[in-house]
Amino acid sequence: MPVYNERDTISEILRQVRAVDIDKEIIIVDDCSTDGTRDWLKLLDKEIKITYHAHNKGKGEAIKTGLREARGDLVIIQDADLEYSPQEYYKLIEPIAEGKTDIVYGSRFLGNNKFPVSCHHWGNRFLTFMTNLLYGSKLTDMETCYKVFRREILLSLELEAVSFEFEPEVTAKALKKGYNILEVPVSYRGRGYHEGKKISWKDGLAALRCLLKLKLRD
């Protein structure tokens, strides 16, 4: 769970994750929060692994830090902003447990979620379209934050992303290696920038550059 300035949501998302009846380890990486999140995390019990970055590095770096600490067979990326429900874990894990695939994406666009007309929404659609065009995939939601991998596969991708370009990088590298990405519908409650959403149009441009760069790389 990469965390940066989520004081208002961290307690509730952690409660929801703990409530999921699956054998799991919870790994939190605080990316140098400055809003009191870090102080709250220091009060948690010792059952949770928490790593603190000395300075803000970005979501991609936080995920890489957490991955180095992970010991389970599967890895789920869980943002701390309450946009996604941990109750979806059962649905996300099932195809891997049944041997159907090694990677599962939770698609916001396969379900009954309603989205406002916004640049963020259409930016996601465009980046997914470009992913399919460049890599021959048939994804509906490349930018979803709910991604599940067998841990050894995620480690083999040799991730380089520093910030939000984690999503296109991990997708492009998995597709280039021939892995099948299976999508399942998930619920989604998007938040606005006034609620703390951090991704912007600049991150969209970085994602597009990442997709193009990795396509051209040998």
Secondary structure as GFF3:
##gff-version 3
##sequence-region A 1 218
A	DSSP	beta_strand	2	3	.	.	.	ID=ss1
A	DSSP	alpha_helix	10	19	.	.	.	ID=ss2
A	DSSP	beta_strand	27	30	.	.	.	ID=ss3
A	DSSP	alpha_helix	37	41	.	.	.	ID=ss4
A	DSSP	beta_strand	49	52	.	.	.	ID=ss5
A	DSSP	alpha_helix	59	69	.	.	.	ID=ss6
A	DSSP	beta_strand	74	76	.	.	.	ID=ss7
A	DSSP	three_ten_helix	86	88	.	.	.	ID=ss8
A	DSSP	alpha_helix	89	97	.	.	.	ID=ss9
A	DSSP	beta_strand	103	107	.	.	.	ID=ss10
A	DSSP	alpha_helix	119	135	.	.	.	ID=ss11
A	DSSP	beta_strand	147	150	.	.	.	ID=ss12
A	DSSP	alpha_helix	151	156	.	.	.	ID=ss13
A	DSSP	alpha_helix	166	176	.	.	.	ID=ss14
A	DSSP	beta_strand	181	185	.	.	.	ID=ss15
A	DSSP	three_ten_helix	193	195	.	.	.	ID=ss16
A	DSSP	alpha_helix	201	216	.	.	.	ID=ss17
###
